[in-house]
Amino acid sequence: MRSKIAGINGMFLALLLTVMTRAATPPQEGPVWSWFMDCGGPTMGLEVRLDRRIVFKSSFPLCHGEPSRALGTRPPHMLSFTLKPDRAMKWEGYRDDNPVSPAHRAIQGDIWLAGSDPDRLFLGVSFANSKMIYMNTIHIARPNQRDETEIETGLVVTTYPISD
């Protein structure tokens, strides 16, 4: 039941952030990046590492096209995964109380396309359990280079171009 609640909370959070991002983003002129659309564009790899160990890995096609195609015409994709850290994790920078998640407890990670522009994608990243959202932030991903964001000490999101 808890994982179902966490999943619902994660989906609600993703939907809320997508709506907020769209409302706050001025209309773009020219092509922007979108993900999970096949138009012959590049492929991007994504890794989430905890203490240098890969806990999630994925890849997705990118398309550089009209802004209406990037966010608004298809159902949103979300990458979801669960991690169980071997250590307690202190989450700083999102909440005022800087909570600590206990070791060996499941944490759900969600990554979604929160926005884009002509040069980069803005990936929403959240970590939560059934009771609390520990972190909600943005990872900036540029299709032509490697980008890393340290979410919490030892928890890193990396995106990179994949050569065909």
LODOSE-115237 format. One record per residue: residue number from 1; residue in one letter; x negated, y negated, z negated of N, C-alpha, C in turn. Coordinates in Angstrom, 1 decimal, padded with zeros to 4 digits. Layout:
N
+------+------+--------+--------+--------+--------+--------+--------+--------+--------+--------+
: resi : resn :    npx :    npy :    npz :   capx :   capy :   capz :    cpx :    cpy :    cpz :
+------+------+--------+--------+--------+--------+--------+--------+--------+--------+--------+
:  NUM :    a :      X :      Y :      Z :      X :      Y :      Z :      X :      Y :      Z :
...
+------+------+--------+--------+--------+--------+--------+--------+--------+--------+--------+
# end
This chain:
164
+------+------+--------+--------+--------+--------+--------+--------+--------+--------+--------+
: resi : resn :    npx :    npy :    npz :   capx :   capy :   capz :    cpx :    cpy :    cpz :
+------+------+--------+--------+--------+--------+--------+--------+--------+--------+--------+
:    1 :    m : -000.8 :  001.2 :  000.0 :  000.0 :  000.0 :  000.0 : -000.9 : -001.3 :  000.0 :
:    2 :    r : -002.0 : -001.2 : -000.8 : -002.8 : -002.4 : -000.9 : -003.4 : -002.8 :  000.5 :
:    3 :    s : -003.9 : -001.8 :  001.2 : -004.5 : -002.1 :  002.5 : -003.5 : -002.6 :  003.5 :
:    4 :    k : -002.2 : -002.2 :  003.4 : -001.2 : -002.7 :  004.2 : -000.9 : -004.2 :  003.8 :
:    5 :    i : -001.0 : -004.5 :  002.5 : -000.8 : -005.9 :  002.1 : -002.0 : -006.8 :  002.6 :
:    6 :    a : -003.2 : -006.3 :  002.4 : -004.4 : -007.0 :  002.9 : -004.3 : -007.2 :  004.4 :
:    7 :    g : -003.8 : -006.2 :  005.1 : -003.7 : -006.4 :  006.6 : -002.7 : -007.4 :  007.0 :
:    8 :    i : -001.6 : -007.5 :  006.2 : -000.5 : -008.5 :  006.5 : -001.1 : -009.8 :  006.1 :
:    9 :    n : -001.8 : -009.9 :  005.0 : -002.4 : -011.2 :  004.6 : -003.4 : -011.7 :  005.6 :
:   10 :    g : -004.2 : -010.8 :  006.1 : -005.2 : -011.1 :  007.1 : -004.6 : -011.6 :  008.4 :
:   11 :    m : -003.5 : -010.9 :  008.8 : -002.8 : -011.3 :  010.1 : -002.2 : -012.7 :  009.9 :
:   12 :    f : -001.5 : -012.9 :  008.7 : -000.9 : -014.2 :  008.4 : -001.9 : -015.3 :  008.4 :
:   13 :    l : -003.1 : -015.0 :  007.8 : -004.2 : -016.0 :  007.7 : -004.7 : -016.3 :  009.1 :
:   14 :    a : -004.9 : -015.3 :  009.9 : -005.3 : -015.5 :  011.3 : -004.3 : -016.4 :  012.1 :
:   15 :    l : -003.1 : -016.0 :  012.0 : -002.0 : -016.8 :  012.7 : -002.0 : -018.2 :  012.2 :
:   16 :    l : -002.0 : -018.4 :  010.9 : -002.0 : -019.8 :  010.4 : -003.2 : -020.6 :  010.9 :
:   17 :    l : -004.4 : -020.0 :  010.8 : -005.6 : -020.7 :  011.2 : -005.6 : -021.0 :  012.7 :
:   18 :    t : -005.1 : -020.1 :  013.5 : -005.0 : -020.3 :  015.0 : -004.0 : -021.5 :  015.3 :
:   19 :    v : -002.9 : -021.5 :  014.6 : -001.9 : -022.6 :  014.8 : -002.6 : -023.9 :  014.3 :
:   20 :    m : -003.2 : -023.9 :  013.2 : -003.9 : -025.1 :  012.7 : -005.0 : -025.6 :  013.7 :
:   21 :    t : -005.8 : -024.7 :  014.2 : -006.8 : -025.0 :  015.1 : -006.3 : -025.6 :  016.4 :
:   22 :    r : -005.2 : -025.0 :  016.9 : -004.6 : -025.5 :  018.1 : -004.1 : -026.9 :  017.9 :
:   23 :    a : -003.5 : -027.2 :  016.8 : -002.9 : -028.5 :  016.5 : -004.0 : -029.5 :  016.3 :
:   24 :    a : -005.1 : -029.1 :  015.8 : -006.2 : -030.1 :  015.5 : -007.1 : -030.3 :  016.7 :
:   25 :    t : -007.1 : -029.4 :  017.7 : -008.0 : -029.5 :  018.9 : -007.3 : -030.3 :  020.0 :
:   26 :    p : -008.0 : -031.4 :  020.4 : -007.5 : -032.2 :  021.5 : -007.5 : -031.4 :  022.8 :
:   27 :    p : -006.6 : -031.7 :  023.8 : -006.7 : -031.0 :  025.0 : -008.0 : -031.1 :  025.7 :
:   28 :    q : -008.5 : -030.0 :  026.2 : -009.8 : -029.9 :  026.9 : -009.6 : -030.1 :  028.4 :
:   29 :    e : -010.6 : -030.8 :  029.0 : -010.6 : -030.9 :  030.5 : -011.7 : -030.0 :  031.0 :
:   30 :    g : -011.4 : -029.3 :  032.0 : -012.4 : -028.4 :  032.6 : -012.3 : -027.0 :  031.9 :
:   31 :    p : -013.2 : -026.1 :  032.4 : -013.1 : -024.7 :  031.9 : -013.6 : -024.6 :  030.5 :
:   32 :    v : -013.1 : -023.6 :  029.7 : -013.5 : -023.3 :  028.4 : -013.7 : -021.8 :  028.3 :
:   33 :    w : -014.3 : -021.3 :  027.2 : -014.5 : -019.9 :  027.1 : -013.4 : -019.2 :  026.4 :
:   34 :    s : -013.1 : -018.0 :  026.8 : -012.1 : -017.2 :  026.1 : -012.7 : -015.8 :  026.0 :
:   35 :    w : -012.1 : -015.0 :  025.1 : -012.6 : -013.6 :  024.9 : -011.5 : -012.6 :  025.3 :
:   36 :    f : -012.0 : -011.3 :  025.4 : -011.1 : -010.2 :  025.8 : -010.3 : -010.5 :  027.1 :
:   37 :    m : -010.9 : -011.2 :  028.0 : -010.3 : -011.5 :  029.3 : -011.4 : -011.1 :  030.3 :
:   38 :    d : -011.0 : -010.3 :  031.3 : -012.0 : -009.8 :  032.3 : -011.9 : -010.6 :  033.6 :
:   39 :    c : -012.9 : -011.4 :  033.8 : -012.9 : -012.2 :  035.1 : -014.2 : -012.1 :  035.7 :
:   40 :    g : -015.0 : -011.1 :  035.4 : -016.3 : -011.0 :  035.9 : -017.4 : -011.8 :  035.2 :
:   41 :    g : -017.0 : -012.3 :  034.0 : -017.9 : -013.1 :  033.2 : -018.8 : -012.2 :  032.4 :
:   42 :    p : -019.6 : -012.8 :  031.5 : -020.6 : -012.1 :  030.7 : -019.9 : -011.3 :  029.6 :
:   43 :    t : -020.6 : -010.4 :  029.0 : -020.1 : -009.7 :  027.8 : -020.9 : -010.2 :  026.6 :
:   44 :    m : -020.2 : -010.3 :  025.5 : -020.9 : -010.8 :  024.2 : -020.8 : -009.6 :  023.2 :
:   45 :    g : -022.0 : -009.5 :  022.5 : -022.0 : -008.5 :  021.4 : -021.8 : -009.2 :  020.1 :
:   46 :    l : -021.3 : -008.5 :  019.1 : -021.0 : -009.1 :  017.8 : -021.4 : -008.0 :  016.8 :
:   47 :    e : -022.2 : -008.4 :  015.8 : -022.6 : -007.6 :  014.7 : -022.3 : -008.3 :  013.4 :
:   48 :    v : -021.9 : -007.5 :  012.4 : -021.8 : -008.0 :  011.0 : -022.8 : -007.1 :  010.2 :
:   49 :    r : -023.7 : -007.7 :  009.5 : -024.7 : -007.0 :  008.7 : -024.5 : -007.4 :  007.3 :
:   50 :    l : -024.7 : -006.4 :  006.4 : -024.8 : -006.6 :  005.0 : -026.1 : -006.0 :  004.5 :
:   51 :    d : -026.9 : -006.9 :  004.0 : -028.2 : -006.5 :  003.5 : -029.0 : -005.8 :  004.6 :
:   52 :    r : -029.0 : -006.3 :  005.8 : -029.7 : -005.8 :  007.0 : -029.1 : -004.5 :  007.6 :
:   53 :    r : -028.1 : -004.0 :  007.0 : -027.4 : -002.8 :  007.5 : -026.2 : -003.2 :  008.3 :
:   54 :    i : -026.0 : -002.7 :  009.5 : -024.9 : -003.0 :  010.4 : -023.6 : -002.4 :  009.8 :
:   55 :    v : -022.6 : -003.2 :  009.4 : -021.4 : -002.6 :  008.9 : -020.2 : -002.7 :  009.9 :
:   56 :    f : -020.5 : -003.5 :  011.0 : -019.5 : -003.5 :  012.1 : -020.2 : -004.0 :  013.3 :
:   57 :    k : -019.8 : -003.4 :  014.4 : -020.4 : -003.8 :  015.7 : -019.3 : -003.7 :  016.8 :
:   58 :    s : -019.3 : -004.7 :  017.7 : -018.3 : -004.7 :  018.8 : -018.9 : -005.5 :  019.9 :
:   59 :    s : -018.2 : -005.4 :  021.1 : -018.5 : -006.2 :  022.2 : -017.2 : -006.6 :  022.9 :
:   60 :    f : -017.2 : -007.7 :  023.7 : -016.0 : -008.1 :  024.3 : -016.4 : -008.9 :  025.6 :
:   61 :    p : -015.5 : -008.8 :  026.6 : -015.8 : -009.6 :  027.8 : -015.4 : -011.1 :  027.6 :
:   62 :    l : -016.1 : -012.0 :  028.2 : -015.8 : -013.4 :  028.2 : -015.4 : -013.9 :  029.5 :
:   63 :    c : -014.6 : -015.0 :  029.5 : -014.2 : -015.6 :  030.7 : -014.3 : -017.1 :  030.6 :
:   64 :    h : -014.8 : -017.7 :  031.6 : -014.9 : -019.2 :  031.6 : -013.8 : -019.7 :  032.5 :
:   65 :    g : -012.7 : -020.3 :  032.0 : -011.6 : -020.7 :  032.8 : -010.8 : -021.8 :  032.2 :
:   66 :    e : -009.6 : -022.0 :  032.7 : -008.7 : -023.0 :  032.3 : -008.4 : -022.9 :  030.8 :
:   67 :    p : -008.3 : -024.0 :  030.1 : -007.9 : -024.0 :  028.7 : -006.6 : -023.3 :  028.4 :
:   68 :    s : -005.7 : -023.3 :  029.2 : -004.4 : -022.6 :  028.9 : -004.6 : -021.1 :  028.9 :
:   69 :    r : -005.6 : -020.6 :  029.5 : -005.8 : -019.1 :  029.5 : -006.6 : -018.7 :  028.2 :
:   70 :    a : -007.3 : -019.7 :  027.6 : -008.2 : -019.3 :  026.5 : -007.5 : -018.9 :  025.3 :
:   71 :    l : -006.5 : -019.6 :  024.9 : -005.8 : -019.4 :  023.6 : -004.3 : -019.1 :  023.7 :
:   72 :    g : -003.7 : -019.6 :  024.7 : -002.2 : -019.7 :  024.7 : -001.4 : -018.7 :  025.4 :
:   73 :    t : -002.0 : -017.9 :  026.3 : -001.1 : -017.1 :  027.2 : -001.1 : -015.7 :  026.9 :
:   74 :    r : -002.0 : -015.2 :  026.0 : -002.0 : -013.7 :  025.7 : -001.9 : -013.6 :  024.2 :
:   75 :    p : -001.5 : -012.4 :  023.8 : -001.4 : -012.1 :  022.3 : -002.8 : -012.3 :  021.8 :
:   76 :    p : -003.0 : -012.8 :  020.6 : -004.3 : -012.9 :  020.0 : -005.0 : -011.6 :  019.7 :
:   77 :    h : -006.2 : -011.5 :  019.9 : -007.0 : -010.3 :  019.5 : -007.7 : -010.6 :  018.2 :
:   78 :    m : -007.7 : -009.6 :  017.4 : -008.5 : -009.7 :  016.1 : -009.3 : -008.5 :  015.9 :
:   79 :    l : -010.5 : -008.7 :  015.5 : -011.4 : -007.6 :  015.2 : -011.3 : -007.5 :  013.7 :
:   80 :    s : -011.0 : -006.3 :  013.2 : -010.8 : -006.0 :  011.8 : -011.7 : -004.8 :  011.4 :
:   81 :    f : -012.2 : -004.9 :  010.2 : -013.1 : -003.8 :  009.7 : -013.1 : -003.9 :  008.2 :
:   82 :    t : -013.5 : -002.8 :  007.5 : -013.6 : -002.8 :  006.1 : -015.0 : -002.5 :  005.7 :
:   83 :    l : -015.5 : -003.2 :  004.6 : -016.8 : -002.9 :  004.1 : -016.7 : -002.6 :  002.6 :
:   84 :    k : -017.5 : -001.8 :  002.1 : -017.6 : -001.5 :  000.6 : -019.0 : -001.8 :  000.2 :
:   85 :    p : -019.3 : -003.0 : -000.3 : -020.7 : -003.3 : -000.7 : -021.2 : -002.5 : -001.8 :
:   86 :    d : -022.4 : -002.2 : -001.8 : -023.1 : -001.4 : -002.9 : -023.4 : -002.3 : -004.1 :
:   87 :    r : -023.1 : -003.6 : -003.9 : -023.4 : -004.6 : -005.0 : -022.2 : -005.6 : -005.1 :
:   88 :    a : -022.2 : -006.2 : -006.2 : -021.2 : -007.3 : -006.4 : -021.6 : -008.5 : -005.4 :
:   89 :    m : -020.6 : -009.2 : -005.0 : -020.9 : -010.3 : -004.1 : -020.3 : -011.6 : -004.6 :
:   90 :    k : -021.1 : -012.6 : -004.7 : -020.6 : -013.9 : -005.2 : -020.3 : -014.8 : -003.9 :
:   91 :    w : -019.1 : -015.2 : -003.8 : -018.6 : -016.0 : -002.6 : -018.6 : -017.5 : -003.0 :
:   92 :    e : -019.4 : -018.2 : -002.2 : -019.5 : -019.6 : -002.5 : -019.2 : -020.4 : -001.2 :
:   93 :    g : -018.6 : -021.6 : -001.4 : -018.4 : -022.5 : -000.3 : -017.0 : -022.6 :  000.2 :
:   94 :    y : -016.2 : -021.7 : -000.2 : -014.8 : -021.7 :  000.3 : -013.8 : -022.1 : -000.8 :
:   95 :    r : -013.9 : -021.4 : -001.9 : -013.0 : -021.6 : -003.0 : -013.8 : -022.4 : -004.1 :
:   96 :    d : -013.0 : -023.1 : -004.9 : -013.6 : -023.9 : -006.0 : -014.2 : -023.0 : -007.1 :
:   97 :    d : -013.5 : -021.8 : -007.3 : -013.9 : -021.0 : -008.4 : -015.1 : -020.0 : -008.1 :
:   98 :    n : -015.6 : -019.9 : -006.8 : -016.7 : -019.1 : -006.4 : -016.5 : -017.6 : -007.0 :
:   99 :    p : -015.5 : -016.9 : -006.6 : -015.2 : -015.6 : -007.1 : -016.4 : -014.6 : -006.8 :
:  100 :    v : -016.4 : -013.5 : -007.6 : -017.3 : -012.4 : -007.4 : -016.5 : -011.2 : -007.1 :
:  101 :    s : -016.8 : -010.5 : -006.0 : -016.1 : -009.3 : -005.7 : -017.0 : -008.1 : -006.2 :
:  102 :    p : -016.3 : -007.1 : -006.9 : -017.1 : -006.1 : -007.5 : -017.7 : -005.1 : -006.5 :
:  103 :    a : -018.8 : -004.4 : -006.9 : -019.4 : -003.4 : -006.1 : -018.5 : -002.3 : -005.8 :
:  104 :    h : -018.6 : -001.7 : -004.6 : -017.9 : -000.4 : -004.2 : -016.4 : -000.6 : -004.1 :
:  105 :    r : -015.9 : -001.9 : -003.9 : -014.5 : -002.2 : -003.7 : -014.4 : -002.6 : -002.2 :
:  106 :    a : -013.3 : -002.1 : -001.6 : -013.1 : -002.5 : -000.2 : -012.8 : -003.9 :  000.0 :
:  107 :    i : -013.4 : -004.5 :  001.0 : -013.2 : -005.9 :  001.5 : -012.9 : -005.8 :  002.9 :
:  108 :    q : -011.8 : -006.5 :  003.3 : -011.4 : -006.5 :  004.7 : -012.0 : -007.7 :  005.4 :
:  109 :    g : -012.6 : -007.5 :  006.6 : -013.2 : -008.6 :  007.4 : -012.3 : -008.7 :  008.6 :
:  110 :    d : -012.0 : -009.9 :  009.0 : -011.3 : -010.2 :  010.2 : -012.0 : -011.3 :  011.0 :
:  111 :    i : -012.1 : -011.1 :  012.3 : -012.7 : -012.1 :  013.2 : -011.8 : -012.3 :  014.4 :
:  112 :    w : -011.5 : -013.6 :  014.7 : -010.6 : -013.9 :  015.8 : -011.1 : -015.2 :  016.5 :
:  113 :    l : -010.6 : -015.4 :  017.7 : -010.9 : -016.6 :  018.4 : -010.1 : -017.8 :  017.9 :
:  114 :    a : -010.8 : -018.7 :  017.2 : -010.1 : -019.8 :  016.6 : -010.0 : -021.1 :  017.5 :
:  115 :    g : -010.9 : -021.1 :  018.5 : -011.0 : -022.2 :  019.4 : -012.1 : -022.0 :  020.4 :
:  116 :    s : -012.2 : -022.9 :  021.4 : -013.3 : -022.9 :  022.3 : -013.5 : -024.2 :  023.0 :
:  117 :    d : -014.6 : -024.4 :  023.6 : -014.8 : -025.5 :  024.5 : -015.7 : -025.1 :  025.6 :
:  118 :    p : -016.2 : -026.0 :  026.5 : -016.9 : -025.6 :  027.7 : -018.2 : -024.9 :  027.4 :
:  119 :    d : -018.8 : -025.1 :  026.1 : -020.1 : -024.5 :  025.9 : -020.1 : -023.4 :  024.8 :
:  120 :    r : -019.0 : -023.2 :  024.1 : -019.1 : -022.2 :  023.0 : -017.7 : -021.8 :  022.6 :
:  121 :    l : -017.7 : -020.7 :  021.8 : -016.5 : -020.2 :  021.2 : -016.6 : -020.4 :  019.7 :
:  122 :    f : -015.4 : -020.7 :  019.0 : -015.4 : -020.8 :  017.6 : -014.6 : -019.6 :  017.1 :
:  123 :    l : -015.3 : -018.7 :  016.4 : -014.8 : -017.5 :  015.9 : -014.4 : -017.7 :  014.4 :
:  124 :    g : -013.1 : -017.5 :  014.1 : -012.7 : -017.5 :  012.7 : -013.2 : -016.3 :  012.0 :
:  125 :    v : -013.7 : -016.4 :  010.8 : -014.2 : -015.2 :  010.1 : -013.6 : -015.3 :  008.6 :
:  126 :    s : -013.0 : -014.2 :  008.2 : -012.5 : -014.2 :  006.8 : -012.8 : -012.8 :  006.2 :
:  127 :    f : -012.9 : -012.9 :  004.9 : -013.1 : -011.7 :  004.0 : -012.2 : -011.8 :  002.9 :
:  128 :    a : -011.4 : -010.7 :  002.6 : -010.4 : -010.7 :  001.6 : -010.1 : -009.3 :  001.1 :
:  129 :    n : -009.4 : -009.2 :  000.0 : -008.9 : -008.0 : -000.5 : -007.4 : -008.2 : -000.7 :
:  130 :    s : -006.7 : -007.3 : -001.3 : -005.2 : -007.5 : -001.4 : -004.8 : -008.6 : -002.3 :
:  131 :    k : -005.7 : -009.1 : -003.1 : -005.4 : -010.1 : -004.1 : -005.9 : -011.5 : -003.8 :
:  132 :    m : -007.0 : -011.6 : -003.0 : -007.6 : -012.9 : -002.8 : -008.4 : -013.0 : -001.5 :
:  133 :    i : -008.4 : -014.2 : -000.9 : -009.2 : -014.5 :  000.2 : -010.5 : -015.0 : -000.4 :
:  134 :    y : -011.6 : -014.3 : -000.1 : -012.9 : -014.7 : -000.7 : -013.6 : -015.8 :  000.2 :
:  135 :    m : -013.4 : -015.6 :  001.5 : -014.1 : -016.5 :  002.4 : -013.3 : -016.7 :  003.7 :
:  136 :    n : -013.3 : -017.9 :  004.2 : -012.7 : -018.2 :  005.5 : -013.5 : -019.3 :  006.1 :
:  137 :    t : -014.1 : -019.0 :  007.2 : -015.1 : -019.9 :  007.8 : -015.1 : -019.8 :  009.4 :
:  138 :    i : -016.0 : -020.5 :  010.0 : -016.1 : -020.4 :  011.5 : -017.5 : -020.0 :  011.8 :
:  139 :    h : -017.7 : -019.1 :  012.8 : -019.0 : -018.8 :  013.4 : -019.0 : -019.4 :  014.8 :
:  140 :    i : -020.0 : -020.2 :  015.1 : -020.1 : -020.7 :  016.5 : -020.9 : -019.7 :  017.3 :
:  141 :    a : -020.3 : -019.3 :  018.4 : -020.9 : -018.4 :  019.4 : -021.1 : -019.0 :  020.7 :
:  142 :    r : -022.3 : -019.0 :  021.2 : -022.6 : -019.6 :  022.5 : -022.9 : -018.4 :  023.4 :
:  143 :    p : -022.2 : -018.3 :  024.6 : -022.4 : -017.1 :  025.4 : -023.8 : -016.8 :  026.0 :
:  144 :    n : -024.6 : -017.8 :  026.0 : -025.9 : -017.6 :  026.6 : -027.1 : -017.5 :  025.6 :
:  145 :    q : -026.8 : -017.4 :  024.3 : -027.8 : -017.3 :  023.3 : -027.4 : -016.6 :  022.1 :
:  146 :    r : -028.3 : -016.1 :  021.3 : -028.1 : -015.5 :  020.0 : -027.7 : -016.5 :  018.9 :
:  147 :    d : -026.7 : -016.3 :  018.2 : -026.3 : -017.2 :  017.1 : -026.0 : -016.3 :  015.8 :
:  148 :    e : -026.5 : -016.8 :  014.7 : -026.2 : -016.2 :  013.4 : -025.6 : -017.1 :  012.4 :
:  149 :    t : -024.7 : -016.6 :  011.6 : -024.1 : -017.4 :  010.5 : -024.2 : -016.5 :  009.3 :
:  150 :    e : -024.9 : -017.0 :  008.2 : -024.9 : -016.3 :  006.9 : -023.7 : -016.7 :  006.2 :
:  151 :    i : -022.8 : -015.7 :  006.0 : -021.5 : -016.0 :  005.3 : -021.7 : -016.1 :  003.8 :
:  152 :    e : -022.4 : -015.1 :  003.3 : -022.7 : -015.0 :  001.9 : -024.1 : -014.4 :  001.9 :
:  153 :    t : -024.8 : -014.5 :  000.8 : -026.2 : -014.0 :  000.7 : -026.2 : -012.6 :  001.2 :
:  154 :    g : -027.0 : -012.3 :  002.3 : -027.1 : -011.0 :  002.9 : -026.0 : -010.6 :  003.8 :
:  155 :    l : -024.9 : -011.3 :  004.0 : -023.8 : -011.0 :  004.9 : -023.9 : -012.0 :  006.1 :
:  156 :    v : -024.2 : -011.4 :  007.2 : -024.6 : -012.2 :  008.4 : -023.7 : -011.7 :  009.6 :
:  157 :    v : -023.1 : -012.7 :  010.3 : -022.4 : -012.5 :  011.5 : -023.4 : -013.0 :  012.7 :
:  158 :    t : -023.6 : -012.1 :  013.7 : -024.4 : -012.4 :  014.8 : -023.7 : -012.1 :  016.1 :
:  159 :    t : -023.8 : -013.1 :  017.0 : -023.3 : -012.9 :  018.4 : -024.5 : -013.1 :  019.3 :
:  160 :    y : -024.4 : -012.4 :  020.5 : -025.5 : -012.4 :  021.4 : -025.0 : -012.0 :  022.8 :
:  161 :    p : -025.6 : -012.5 :  023.9 : -025.3 : -012.0 :  025.2 : -025.7 : -010.6 :  025.4 :
:  162 :    i : -024.9 : -009.8 :  026.2 : -025.3 : -008.5 :  026.5 : -025.6 : -008.5 :  028.0 :
:  163 :    s : -026.8 : -008.1 :  028.4 : -027.2 : -008.0 :  029.8 : -026.6 : -006.8 :  030.4 :
:  164 :    d : -026.1 : -006.9 :  031.6 : -025.5 : -005.8 :  032.3 : -026.6 : -005.0 :  033.0 :
+------+------+--------+--------+--------+--------+--------+--------+--------+--------+--------+
# end
